[in-house]
Amino acid sequence: VPNSQLVKENTRSAQIYKKKSVAEQNSVELAWDMLMQVEYEDLRACIYQTKEDLHRFRQLVVNTVMATDIVDKELQALRKARWETAFSEGGAVDLIGKTEESETDQENRKATI
C-alpha cells in the first residue's frame, strides 16, 4: 500500500510515523524487531561486535530502506545534500558548509547515502 494511501486513510501507522515514509519506517521497525529476537543472536554476532558497529549497522539499514521512498521531496533534498557533501570536490564539509569532517565521518557518510 503506498504511503499516500496510508496517510489518506489516517492509519495507525501513519499516525505513529507522523505521515512521513510510513511504509518504510514500519518495514524497518518490523525487520529490526525480528532481528533482535533471541533466535537471531548468532546472526547479530556476525553482523556487529560492538555498540558502535550496531549503531552503524542500524544507520545503514534505516538509510537503505528510507532511500526507497522516492516520492518524499524533503527526503530527496536531504539525500541530494548528503551526496553533495560526501562527494564534493572541495572536500567533505557539513551540510552548513563550515566544519571539516574526520576521515571516518566521511566514510560513514558515503556508506550511508
N, CA, C and O atoms as CSV, one atom per row, in Angstrom:
chain,resi,resn,atom,element,x,y,z
A,1,VAL,N,N,0.854,-1.170,0.000
A,1,VAL,CA,C,0.000,0.000,0.000
A,1,VAL,C,C,0.903,1.238,0.000
A,1,VAL,O,O,1.801,1.346,0.835
A,2,PRO,N,N,0.676,2.157,-0.915
A,2,PRO,CA,C,1.516,3.355,-0.981
A,2,PRO,C,C,1.350,4.245,0.257
A,2,PRO,O,O,0.302,4.251,0.903
A,3,ASN,N,N,2.397,4.984,0.564
A,3,ASN,CA,C,2.346,5.908,1.703
A,3,ASN,C,C,1.186,6.878,1.581
A,3,ASN,O,O,0.522,7.187,2.571
A,4,SER,N,N,0.942,7.355,0.378
A,4,SER,CA,C,-0.142,8.325,0.189
A,4,SER,C,C,-1.496,7.758,0.631
A,4,SER,O,O,-2.322,8.476,1.194
A,5,GLN,N,N,-1.713,6.472,0.373
A,5,GLN,CA,C,-2.970,5.837,0.779
A,5,GLN,C,C,-3.009,5.646,2.298
A,5,GLN,O,O,-4.047,5.859,2.924
A,6,LEU,N,N,-1.904,5.254,2.877
A,6,LEU,CA,C,-1.844,5.088,4.335
A,6,LEU,C,C,-2.132,6.411,5.037
A,6,LEU,O,O,-2.835,6.446,6.047
A,7,VAL,N,N,-1.586,7.495,4.497
A,7,VAL,CA,C,-1.814,8.818,5.069
A,7,VAL,C,C,-3.260,9.239,4.850
A,7,VAL,O,O,-3.908,9.747,5.765
A,8,LYS,N,N,-3.766,9.027,3.635
A,8,LYS,CA,C,-5.144,9.408,3.304
A,8,LYS,C,C,-6.145,8.725,4.238
A,8,LYS,O,O,-7.115,9.336,4.685
A,9,GLU,N,N,-5.888,7.437,4.525
A,9,GLU,CA,C,-6.781,6.674,5.402
A,9,GLU,C,C,-6.493,6.937,6.877
A,9,GLU,O,O,-7.193,6.420,7.748
A,10,ASN,N,N,-5.470,7.734,7.159
A,10,ASN,CA,C,-5.064,8.064,8.525
A,10,ASN,C,C,-4.918,6.803,9.384
A,10,ASN,O,O,-5.458,6.710,10.486
A,11,THR,N,N,-4.173,5.845,8.844
A,11,THR,CA,C,-3.965,4.576,9.537
A,11,THR,C,C,-3.175,4.783,10.827
A,11,THR,O,O,-2.578,5.836,11.051
A,12,ARG,N,N,-3.190,3.774,11.649
A,12,ARG,CA,C,-2.424,3.825,12.910
A,12,ARG,C,C,-0.942,4.062,12.610
A,12,ARG,O,O,-0.281,4.852,13.284
A,13,SER,N,N,-0.433,3.370,11.596
A,13,SER,CA,C,0.976,3.549,11.212
A,13,SER,C,C,1.247,4.978,10.774
A,13,SER,O,O,2.283,5.544,11.124
A,14,ALA,N,N,0.340,5.566,10.019
A,14,ALA,CA,C,0.512,6.948,9.567
A,14,ALA,C,C,0.585,7.891,10.760
A,14,ALA,O,O,1.350,8.855,10.756
A,15,GLN,N,N,-0.211,7.606,11.772
A,15,GLN,CA,C,-0.198,8.435,12.980
A,15,GLN,C,C,1.106,8.240,13.748
A,15,GLN,O,O,1.715,9.207,14.204
A,16,ILE,N,N,1.528,6.994,13.887
A,16,ILE,CA,C,2.762,6.687,14.628
A,16,ILE,C,C,3.962,7.361,13.975
A,16,ILE,O,O,4.807,7.935,14.663
A,17,TYR,N,N,4.038,7.291,12.648
A,17,TYR,CA,C,5.201,7.807,11.932
A,17,TYR,C,C,4.992,9.218,11.405
A,17,TYR,O,O,5.721,9.676,10.525
A,18,LYS,N,N,4.004,9.897,11.941
A,18,LYS,CA,C,3.743,11.311,11.623
A,18,LYS,C,C,3.623,11.564,10.119
A,18,LYS,O,O,4.061,12.593,9.604
A,19,LYS,N,N,3.011,10.586,9.429
A,19,LYS,CA,C,2.702,10.696,7.999
A,19,LYS,C,C,3.934,10.865,7.115
A,19,LYS,O,O,3.832,11.416,6.019
A,20,LYS,N,N,5.086,10.405,7.568
A,20,LYS,CA,C,6.333,10.505,6.811
A,20,LYS,C,C,6.898,9.101,6.562
A,20,LYS,O,O,7.190,8.377,7.514
A,21,SER,N,N,7.053,8.717,5.303
A,21,SER,CA,C,7.656,7.428,4.941
A,21,SER,C,C,7.069,6.290,5.783
A,21,SER,O,O,7.802,5.494,6.370
A,22,VAL,N,N,5.773,6.231,5.829
A,22,VAL,CA,C,5.061,5.307,6.717
A,22,VAL,C,C,5.442,3.846,6.452
A,22,VAL,O,O,5.841,3.131,7.371
A,23,ALA,N,N,5.322,3.414,5.214
A,23,ALA,CA,C,5.615,2.014,4.886
A,23,ALA,C,C,7.078,1.676,5.171
A,23,ALA,O,O,7.383,0.602,5.688
A,24,GLU,N,N,7.974,2.593,4.835
A,24,GLU,CA,C,9.400,2.351,5.037
A,24,GLU,C,C,9.739,2.254,6.525
A,24,GLU,O,O,10.444,1.338,6.947
A,25,GLN,N,N,9.237,3.195,7.311
A,25,GLN,CA,C,9.530,3.167,8.750
A,25,GLN,C,C,8.944,1.915,9.399
A,25,GLN,O,O,9.568,1.308,10.269
A,26,ASN,N,N,7.748,1.537,8.972
A,26,ASN,CA,C,7.133,0.333,9.507
A,26,ASN,C,C,7.964,-0.906,9.150
A,26,ASN,O,O,8.137,-1.800,9.978
A,27,SER,N,N,8.467,-0.954,7.934
A,27,SER,CA,C,9.302,-2.079,7.499
A,27,SER,C,C,10.574,-2.182,8.329
A,27,SER,O,O,10.971,-3.274,8.739
A,28,VAL,N,N,11.211,-1.042,8.573
A,28,VAL,CA,C,12.432,-1.041,9.390
A,28,VAL,C,C,12.111,-1.545,10.793
A,28,VAL,O,O,12.835,-2.379,11.337
A,29,GLU,N,N,11.037,-1.045,11.375
A,29,GLU,CA,C,10.681,-1.457,12.732
A,29,GLU,C,C,10.409,-2.960,12.813
A,29,GLU,O,O,10.898,-3.632,13.721
A,30,LEU,N,N,9.634,-3.484,11.872
A,30,LEU,CA,C,9.319,-4.921,11.878
A,30,LEU,C,C,10.576,-5.765,11.700
A,30,LEU,O,O,10.783,-6.742,12.420
A,31,ALA,N,N,11.412,-5.383,10.741
A,31,ALA,CA,C,12.639,-6.137,10.486
A,31,ALA,C,C,13.593,-6.070,11.675
A,31,ALA,O,O,14.210,-7.070,12.043
A,32,TRP,N,N,13.708,-4.877,12.275
A,32,TRP,CA,C,14.623,-4.712,13.410
A,32,TRP,C,C,14.143,-5.539,14.607
A,32,TRP,O,O,14.941,-6.203,15.268
A,33,ASP,N,N,12.847,-5.493,14.876
A,33,ASP,CA,C,12.290,-6.293,15.974
A,33,ASP,C,C,12.555,-7.772,15.747
A,33,ASP,O,O,12.876,-8.508,16.680
A,34,MET,N,N,12.420,-8.193,14.512
A,34,MET,CA,C,12.670,-9.596,14.178
A,34,MET,C,C,14.144,-9.948,14.398
A,34,MET,O,O,14.454,-10.982,14.989
A,35,LEU,N,N,15.047,-9.093,13.923
A,35,LEU,CA,C,16.482,-9.330,14.078
A,35,LEU,C,C,16.884,-9.406,15.546
A,35,LEU,O,O,17.811,-10.137,15.894
A,36,MET,N,N,16.203,-8.664,16.410
A,36,MET,CA,C,16.545,-8.631,17.828
A,36,MET,C,C,16.010,-9.834,18.613
A,36,MET,O,O,16.288,-9.962,19.805
A,37,GLN,N,N,15.252,-10.708,17.963
A,37,GLN,CA,C,14.740,-11.898,18.645
A,37,GLN,C,C,15.894,-12.829,18.987
A,37,GLN,O,O,16.911,-12.865,18.294
A,38,VAL,N,N,15.720,-13.572,20.058
A,38,VAL,CA,C,16.784,-14.414,20.592
A,38,VAL,C,C,17.305,-15.430,19.567
A,38,VAL,O,O,18.492,-15.755,19.576
A,39,GLU,N,N,16.444,-15.928,18.698
A,39,GLU,CA,C,16.898,-16.940,17.738
A,39,GLU,C,C,17.867,-16.390,16.692
A,39,GLU,O,O,18.478,-17.161,15.952
A,40,TYR,N,N,18.014,-15.067,16.622
A,40,TYR,CA,C,18.950,-14.464,15.672
A,40,TYR,C,C,20.210,-13.935,16.351
A,40,TYR,O,O,20.940,-13.128,15.776
A,41,GLU,N,N,20.457,-14.387,17.559
A,41,GLU,CA,C,21.626,-13.937,18.319
A,41,GLU,C,C,22.932,-14.231,17.576
A,41,GLU,O,O,23.820,-13.380,17.536
A,42,ASP,N,N,23.058,-15.417,16.993
A,42,ASP,CA,C,24.277,-15.767,16.257
A,42,ASP,C,C,24.454,-14.886,15.026
A,42,ASP,O,O,25.569,-14.463,14.718
A,43,LEU,N,N,23.375,-14.612,14.331
A,43,LEU,CA,C,23.441,-13.737,13.164
A,43,LEU,C,C,23.891,-12.336,13.579
A,43,LEU,O,O,24.740,-11.732,12.923
A,44,ARG,N,N,23.316,-11.821,14.672
A,44,ARG,CA,C,23.718,-10.494,15.157
A,44,ARG,C,C,25.199,-10.474,15.516
A,44,ARG,O,O,25.879,-9.478,15.270
A,45,ALA,N,N,25.699,-11.545,16.086
A,45,ALA,CA,C,27.118,-11.610,16.453
A,45,ALA,C,C,28.013,-11.548,15.212
A,45,ALA,O,O,29.143,-11.067,15.285
A,46,CYS,N,N,27.511,-12.031,14.085
A,46,CYS,CA,C,28.272,-11.943,12.828
A,46,CYS,C,C,28.207,-10.541,12.230
A,46,CYS,O,O,29.150,-10.096,11.575
A,47,ILE,N,N,27.109,-9.856,12.453
A,47,ILE,CA,C,26.898,-8.539,11.858
A,47,ILE,C,C,27.654,-7.458,12.616
A,47,ILE,O,O,28.251,-6.571,12.007
A,48,TYR,N,N,27.631,-7.528,13.937
A,48,TYR,CA,C,28.291,-6.497,14.734
A,48,TYR,C,C,28.817,-7.094,16.034
A,48,TYR,O,O,28.244,-8.028,16.594
A,49,GLN,N,N,29.933,-6.520,16.497
A,49,GLN,CA,C,30.522,-6.973,17.752
A,49,GLN,C,C,30.502,-5.893,18.827
A,49,GLN,O,O,30.552,-6.197,20.019
A,50,THR,N,N,30.431,-4.649,18.411
A,50,THR,CA,C,30.459,-3.557,19.383
A,50,THR,C,C,29.191,-2.722,19.270
A,50,THR,O,O,28.431,-2.841,18.309
A,51,LYS,N,N,28.984,-1.882,20.264
A,51,LYS,CA,C,27.851,-0.967,20.236
A,51,LYS,C,C,27.967,0.002,19.057
A,51,LYS,O,O,26.967,0.368,18.440
A,52,GLU,N,N,29.195,0.407,18.757
A,52,GLU,CA,C,29.441,1.297,17.618
A,52,GLU,C,C,29.080,0.602,16.306
A,52,GLU,O,O,28.468,1.211,15.428
A,53,ASP,N,N,29.458,-0.672,16.172
A,53,ASP,CA,C,29.101,-1.447,14.977
A,53,ASP,C,C,27.579,-1.572,14.849
A,53,ASP,O,O,27.030,-1.464,13.752
A,54,LEU,N,N,26.917,-1.797,15.967
A,54,LEU,CA,C,25.454,-1.903,15.974
A,54,LEU,C,C,24.828,-0.594,15.500
A,54,LEU,O,O,23.914,-0.597,14.675
A,55,HIS,N,N,25.317,0.503,16.019
A,55,HIS,CA,C,24.792,1.816,15.637
A,55,HIS,C,C,24.994,2.051,14.140
A,55,HIS,O,O,24.077,2.504,13.455
A,56,ARG,N,N,26.177,1.749,13.636
A,56,ARG,CA,C,26.463,1.949,12.206
A,56,ARG,C,C,25.601,1.040,11.352
A,56,ARG,O,O,25.080,1.466,10.321
A,57,PHE,N,N,25.445,-0.205,11.767
A,57,PHE,CA,C,24.604,-1.139,11.013
A,57,PHE,C,C,23.165,-0.638,10.972
A,57,PHE,O,O,22.515,-0.685,9.928
A,58,ARG,N,N,22.673,-0.160,12.105
A,58,ARG,CA,C,21.299,0.362,12.131
A,58,ARG,C,C,21.157,1.557,11.181
A,58,ARG,O,O,20.165,1.668,10.461
A,59,GLN,N,N,22.150,2.446,11.184
A,59,GLN,CA,C,22.132,3.586,10.258
A,59,GLN,C,C,22.059,3.115,8.810
A,59,GLN,O,O,21.290,3.650,8.012
A,60,LEU,N,N,22.861,2.116,8.481
A,60,LEU,CA,C,22.867,1.584,7.120
A,60,LEU,C,C,21.501,1.018,6.744
A,60,LEU,O,O,20.998,1.268,5.649
A,61,VAL,N,N,20.905,0.253,7.659
A,61,VAL,CA,C,19.590,-0.334,7.400
A,61,VAL,C,C,18.553,0.759,7.191
A,61,VAL,O,O,17.817,0.744,6.204
A,62,VAL,N,N,18.496,1.700,8.114
A,62,VAL,CA,C,17.496,2.774,8.034
A,62,VAL,C,C,17.683,3.581,6.757
A,62,VAL,O,O,16.720,3.820,6.029
A,63,ASN,N,N,18.906,4.002,6.479
A,63,ASN,CA,C,19.149,4.825,5.291
A,63,ASN,C,C,18.859,4.067,3.998
A,63,ASN,O,O,18.359,4.648,3.034
A,64,THR,N,N,19.169,2.781,3.978
A,64,THR,CA,C,18.905,1.984,2.784
A,64,THR,C,C,17.412,1.854,2.536
A,64,THR,O,O,16.953,2.028,1.408
A,65,VAL,N,N,16.659,1.553,3.567
A,65,VAL,CA,C,15.212,1.405,3.401
A,65,VAL,C,C,14.560,2.749,3.109
A,65,VAL,O,O,13.680,2.836,2.252
A,66,MET,N,N,14.979,3.788,3.806
A,66,MET,CA,C,14.385,5.112,3.582
A,66,MET,C,C,14.670,5.611,2.166
A,66,MET,O,O,13.893,6.396,1.623
A,67,ALA,N,N,15.760,5.172,1.570
A,67,ALA,CA,C,16.082,5.577,0.205
A,67,ALA,C,C,15.050,5.059,-0.796
A,67,ALA,O,O,14.987,5.541,-1.926
A,68,THR,N,N,14.253,4.094,-0.392
A,68,THR,CA,C,13.222,3.573,-1.301
A,68,THR,C,C,12.004,4.480,-1.362
A,68,THR,O,O,11.145,4.294,-2.224
A,69,ASP,N,N,11.908,5.458,-0.465
A,69,ASP,CA,C,10.801,6.418,-0.522
A,69,ASP,C,C,11.201,7.519,-1.498
A,69,ASP,O,O,11.793,8.527,-1.114
A,70,ILE,N,N,10.868,7.304,-2.755
A,70,ILE,CA,C,11.297,8.227,-3.807
A,70,ILE,C,C,10.289,9.345,-4.052
A,70,ILE,O,O,10.535,10.231,-4.870
A,71,VAL,N,N,9.167,9.312,-3.357
A,71,VAL,CA,C,8.129,10.323,-3.551
A,71,VAL,C,C,8.331,11.523,-2.629
A,71,VAL,O,O,7.978,12.643,-2.998
A,72,ASP,N,N,8.887,11.315,-1.449
A,72,ASP,CA,C,9.044,12.378,-0.453
A,72,ASP,C,C,10.097,13.383,-0.911
A,72,ASP,O,O,11.286,13.069,-0.956
A,73,LYS,N,N,9.654,14.586,-1.250
A,73,LYS,CA,C,10.554,15.636,-1.759
A,73,LYS,C,C,11.573,16.077,-0.713
A,73,LYS,O,O,12.718,16.382,-1.047
A,74,GLU,N,N,11.159,16.111,0.545
A,74,GLU,CA,C,12.062,16.520,1.625
A,74,GLU,C,C,13.215,15.526,1.764
A,74,GLU,O,O,14.369,15.927,1.915
A,75,LEU,N,N,12.901,14.231,1.713
A,75,LEU,CA,C,13.946,13.213,1.793
A,75,LEU,C,C,14.858,13.268,0.572
A,75,LEU,O,O,16.067,13.076,0.693
A,76,GLN,N,N,14.287,13.529,-0.603
A,76,GLN,CA,C,15.101,13.649,-1.810
A,76,GLN,C,C,16.101,14.788,-1.665
A,76,GLN,O,O,17.270,14.639,-2.022
A,77,ALA,N,N,15.650,15.916,-1.147
A,77,ALA,CA,C,16.532,17.069,-0.959
A,77,ALA,C,C,17.635,16.747,0.051
A,77,ALA,O,O,18.789,17.128,-0.144
A,78,LEU,N,N,17.283,16.051,1.122
A,78,LEU,CA,C,18.268,15.669,2.127
A,78,LEU,C,C,19.312,14.727,1.531
A,78,LEU,O,O,20.511,14.897,1.755
A,79,ARG,N,N,18.846,13.730,0.768
A,79,ARG,CA,C,19.788,12.799,0.133
A,79,ARG,C,C,20.709,13.527,-0.841
A,79,ARG,O,O,21.907,13.246,-0.893
A,80,LYS,N,N,20.160,14.453,-1.607
A,80,LYS,CA,C,20.978,15.207,-2.554
A,80,LYS,C,C,22.031,16.026,-1.817
A,80,LYS,O,O,23.184,16.081,-2.243
A,81,ALA,N,N,21.644,16.656,-0.725
A,81,ALA,CA,C,22.595,17.445,0.067
A,81,ALA,C,C,23.676,16.552,0.667
A,81,ALA,O,O,24.848,16.927,0.701
A,82,ARG,N,N,23.284,15.375,1.138
A,82,ARG,CA,C,24.276,14.443,1.700
A,82,ARG,C,C,25.240,13.974,0.615
A,82,ARG,O,O,26.439,13.843,0.863
A,83,TRP,N,N,24.724,13.721,-0.576
A,83,TRP,CA,C,25.566,13.298,-1.697
A,83,TRP,C,C,26.577,14.397,-2.022
A,83,TRP,O,O,27.770,14.134,-2.168
A,84,GLU,N,N,26.087,15.624,-2.133
A,84,GLU,CA,C,26.970,16.749,-2.441
A,84,GLU,C,C,28.038,16.908,-1.374
A,84,GLU,O,O,29.201,17.169,-1.682
A,85,THR,N,N,27.640,16.750,-0.120
A,85,THR,CA,C,28.591,16.875,0.983
A,85,THR,C,C,29.644,15.779,0.921
A,85,THR,O,O,30.830,16.039,1.123
A,86,ALA,N,N,29.214,14.558,0.645
A,86,ALA,CA,C,30.138,13.426,0.651
A,86,ALA,C,C,31.077,13.426,-0.546
A,86,ALA,O,O,32.228,13.004,-0.426
A,87,PHE,N,N,30.608,13.888,-1.693
A,87,PHE,CA,C,31.393,13.741,-2.915
A,87,PHE,C,C,31.783,15.056,-3.585
A,87,PHE,O,O,32.185,15.068,-4.748
A,88,SER,N,N,31.667,16.154,-2.855
A,88,SER,CA,C,32.040,17.443,-3.437
A,88,SER,C,C,33.554,17.513,-3.620
A,88,SER,O,O,34.310,16.870,-2.892
A,89,GLU,N,N,33.980,18.294,-4.590
A,89,GLU,CA,C,35.408,18.419,-4.877
A,89,GLU,C,C,36.151,19.213,-3.823
A,89,GLU,O,O,37.358,19.042,-3.655
A,90,GLY,N,N,35.448,20.076,-3.113
A,90,GLY,CA,C,36.090,20.916,-2.114
A,90,GLY,C,C,36.397,20.194,-0.817
A,90,GLY,O,O,36.898,20.806,0.126
A,91,GLY,N,N,36.103,18.893,-0.753
A,91,GLY,CA,C,36.304,18.151,0.473
A,91,GLY,C,C,35.008,18.050,1.231
A,91,GLY,O,O,34.039,18.746,0.926
A,92,ALA,N,N,34.991,17.190,2.209
A,92,ALA,CA,C,33.763,16.960,2.958
A,92,ALA,C,C,33.578,18.027,4.013
A,92,ALA,O,O,34.437,18.236,4.869
A,93,VAL,N,N,32.458,18.691,3.940
A,93,VAL,CA,C,32.079,19.661,4.948
A,93,VAL,C,C,30.668,19.324,5.394
A,93,VAL,O,O,29.958,18.586,4.711
A,94,ASP,N,N,30.263,19.854,6.523
A,94,ASP,CA,C,28.911,19.555,6.985
A,94,ASP,C,C,27.890,20.241,6.093
A,94,ASP,O,O,28.256,20.995,5.191
A,95,LEU,N,N,26.610,19.982,6.340
A,95,LEU,CA,C,25.558,20.486,5.475
A,95,LEU,C,C,25.469,22.009,5.493
A,95,LEU,O,O,24.895,22.601,4.578
A,96,ILE,N,N,26.023,22.649,6.514
A,96,ILE,CA,C,26.032,24.104,6.573
A,96,ILE,C,C,27.257,24.632,5.829
A,96,ILE,O,O,27.286,25.794,5.424
A,97,GLY,N,N,28.266,23.782,5.649
A,97,GLY,CA,C,29.440,24.179,4.894
A,97,GLY,C,C,30.538,24.795,5.724
A,97,GLY,O,O,31.370,25.530,5.193
A,98,LYS,N,N,30.562,24.516,7.015
A,98,LYS,CA,C,31.524,25.195,7.877
A,98,LYS,C,C,32.582,24.271,8.477
A,98,LYS,O,O,33.728,24.690,8.635
A,99,THR,N,N,32.240,23.044,8.812
A,99,THR,CA,C,33.118,22.218,9.621
A,99,THR,C,C,33.687,21.048,8.834
A,99,THR,O,O,32.948,20.323,8.167
A,100,GLU,N,N,34.997,20.864,8.913
A,100,GLU,CA,C,35.622,19.703,8.295
A,100,GLU,C,C,35.249,18.440,9.069
A,100,GLU,O,O,35.080,18.478,10.288
A,101,GLU,N,N,35.124,17.322,8.355
A,101,GLU,CA,C,34.807,16.046,8.987
A,101,GLU,C,C,36.056,15.189,9.065
A,101,GLU,O,O,37.007,15.385,8.308
A,102,SER,N,N,36.046,14.227,9.998
A,102,SER,CA,C,37.128,13.263,10.074
A,102,SER,C,C,36.998,12.291,8.907
A,102,SER,O,O,35.954,12.226,8.258
A,103,GLU,N,N,38.064,11.533,8.646
A,103,GLU,CA,C,38.019,10.532,7.577
A,103,GLU,C,C,36.940,9.491,7.841
A,103,GLU,O,O,36.244,9.066,6.919
A,104,THR,N,N,36.801,9.082,9.094
A,104,THR,CA,C,35.782,8.092,9.460
A,104,THR,C,C,34.393,8.635,9.184
A,104,THR,O,O,33.546,7.925,8.641
A,105,ASP,N,N,34.149,9.895,9.554
A,105,ASP,CA,C,32.844,10.502,9.282
A,105,ASP,C,C,32.579,10.567,7.786
A,105,ASP,O,O,31.453,10.338,7.344
A,106,GLN,N,N,33.605,10.876,7.006
A,106,GLN,CA,C,33.448,10.933,5.557
A,106,GLN,C,C,33.082,9.556,5.006
A,106,GLN,O,O,32.177,9.436,4.180
A,107,GLU,N,N,33.783,8.520,5.462
A,107,GLU,CA,C,33.497,7.154,5.010
A,107,GLU,C,C,32.082,6.737,5.405
A,107,GLU,O,O,31.352,6.154,4.604
A,108,ASN,N,N,31.704,7.040,6.639
A,108,ASN,CA,C,30.362,6.680,7.104
A,108,ASN,C,C,29.286,7.403,6.296
A,108,ASN,O,O,28.264,6.807,5.955
A,109,ARG,N,N,29.503,8.656,5.993
A,109,ARG,CA,C,28.518,9.417,5.212
A,109,ARG,C,C,28.374,8.776,3.831
A,109,ARG,O,O,27.255,8.588,3.353
A,110,LYS,N,N,29.484,8.440,3.193
A,110,LYS,CA,C,29.431,7.840,1.866
A,110,LYS,C,C,28.761,6.456,1.917
A,110,LYS,O,O,28.037,6.077,0.996
A,111,ALA,N,N,29.005,5.723,2.980
A,111,ALA,CA,C,28.433,4.381,3.097
A,111,ALA,C,C,26.937,4.416,3.358
A,111,ALA,O,O,26.238,3.442,3.079
A,112,THR,N,N,26.441,5.521,3.889
A,112,THR,CA,C,25.022,5.557,4.253
A,112,THR,C,C,24.171,6.401,3.304
A,112,THR,O,O,23.011,6.682,3.604
A,113,ILE,N,N,24.723,6.801,2.182
A,113,ILE,CA,C,23.931,7.580,1.222
A,113,ILE,C,C,23.037,6.633,0.460
A,113,ILE,O,O,22.276,7.065,-0.406
